[in-house]
């Protein structure tokens, strides 16, 4: 398994994964902007096959996990936790003191993953995400690094 920098050449596969796992996925423009902004954009590979990716924004002493996804065939095998742990370690190496994220209130598997990694609820954004039948709350979570 390797964690490497995401490149423009990865975006087709990244978009495929993003669309297969998120109800309202990021666009090509979102990922291109993240790369251009020099966010920490990483892909997780095993035997040259992309398992998933993550995007981390650093600001002063806080890292914000903007997006993380594991391709559907590789979910429920520990890869999400491995990728999250790698991103947390990367943030620590960048001298970040805390990591924050937001997650759909309905995304029980992701919330469970984050809690197991040490994240706790720190806030709520009502009606933050577009949903199939209106809007959905975002739970804000944070973890001291």
N, C-alpha and C positions, 0 to 999 in steps of 0.2 A: 504494500500500500504506500502511495506517495501523495503528499499534499504539495501542489505546485501553484505558481501564479497563473491566473486565468489570462488568456490572450483573446484578441479579436477572432482568431481562428477557432476558438472554443465556443463561440456564441451560438452557433446553430444547435449544438448538442445541449448547451445550457438552456436555451429557449425551449427545446423539446422537453427536457426534464421539468422546467418551470411550469410549462403548460399542462403536463400530465399530473402534477401534484397540487397546483394552486388553482382555486376557483377563479380568482381574478389575478392572473399572472402579470409579472413585470413585462415590459415591452423590450424590444431590441434597443430602443433609445435609452431606456433606464439602465440597461447593462453597459451600453457604450458610454453613457455619462459617468457611471461608476468607475469604469476603467480610466476615462479621461481625467476624472477628479482624483485619481491615484488613491482610491479606497483600496483596502486590502481585499482583493478579489481572488479567491482560491478555488481550485478544483481538486476533488479527491478521486484518485484513480487506483485501480487494481488491475494489473496485467494490461495496461494501456487502455482500459475501459473506464469511462467516467461514471463514477457511482453517484456523485453529487457535487455541490458547490456551496460556497458561502461568500457573503459580502459584508465587510466590517468597515465602519467609518470611525476614525479616531478623532477626538476633539479634546484638547488639553490633557486631562487624565482619565477620560471616560471613553470606552469603546461602545459603539452601538451596532448590534447585529441587525443589519438591514434586511437580509434575506438568507435563507438556508434551505436546502432541499436535497433529498436523496431520491434517486430514481425509484419509481414504484416497485420494480422487481427486486430491489435491494433493501427495501424497508423491512423493519422488524427483525433485523439481523445485527443490530448494534452499530451500524455505520453512522447513523445520525448522532449518536452519543460520541463516537470517535471523532467525527468532524467538529462537533461542538467543543469537545475537549481540546482539539488542536487549535481552534480559533481562540479559545480562552488562554491557552498557553502563548499563542502569538501575541495577544493583547498584553499579557504579563511582560513578555520580552520587550514590548514597546513602552514599558513603564506605565501602563494604564492601571488605575486603582479599582475600577468598577466596570462591569459590562451591563448594558441595558438592552432591552428588546421589547417589542410589542407582538402580541399573538392574538389571533381571533379567539373570542370567548368560547366558541364551539369546537376548537381544535384540541380536544382532550388528550390525544397522544403527544402532541407537542408540549402542552402544558406539563404533562407528567414527566417528559424528558427533561424539561428545563428545571422542574422542581428537584429531580434526582441529581442534577448537576449543581444544585445549591442556589438556584434563583428563587426569589420570593416576590409576591405581588407588591408593587409600590404605587399603583394607580390604575385608573380606568378612564378610557376615552369612549364616551357613549357615542354610538352610531358612527364610528370611525371608518369601518370598512364597508364597501359595497357588498351586498349579499344578494342571493337569488330572489329573495322576497323583501327587498328594502335595504336596511342597513344593519350592521352588526357591531357590537362593542369590541374594543381592543383592550386587552389586559396588559398593563405595563409591568414588566418584571425586571428585577435587577439582582446582581450578584457582586459581592466584593471579591476582587481578585487577589 
